[in-house]
Amino acid sequence: MIDLNDLFKQMQQRFNPQAAESIDAVFQYNLSDQQSFSCEVKAGDCEFTQGAHAAPDIELSLASELLLEIISGETDAMQAFMEGSIEAEGDMTLAPALVSLFPAA
């Protein structure tokens, strides 16, 4: 099981507020180890919350290890999505924004 607090810290460090200026959305992450968290992006800021969000704009389901690889820059998120390693439901137009919101290290 991954340490979500450490993960939030890593994602916060990579967050690009300029890319978030025009985004108002909640991204829900459902991980393979039965953990979930949401990231609310609004007005150039992001806030992470452990657990499922009541009304996310997009839900992403993926292996915990894959998320760690994406955050570290080992794996390209778009390639993982195209290969089917990441499942998404909801507003699919938001998925590509994650690449600019959390650029590779």
Secondary structure, 3 states (H helix, E strand, C coil): CCCHHHHHHHHHHHCCHHHHCCCEEEEEEEECCCCEEEEEEECCEEEEEECCCCCCCEEEEECHHHHHHHHHCCCCHHHHHHCCCCEEEECHHHCCHHHHHCCCC
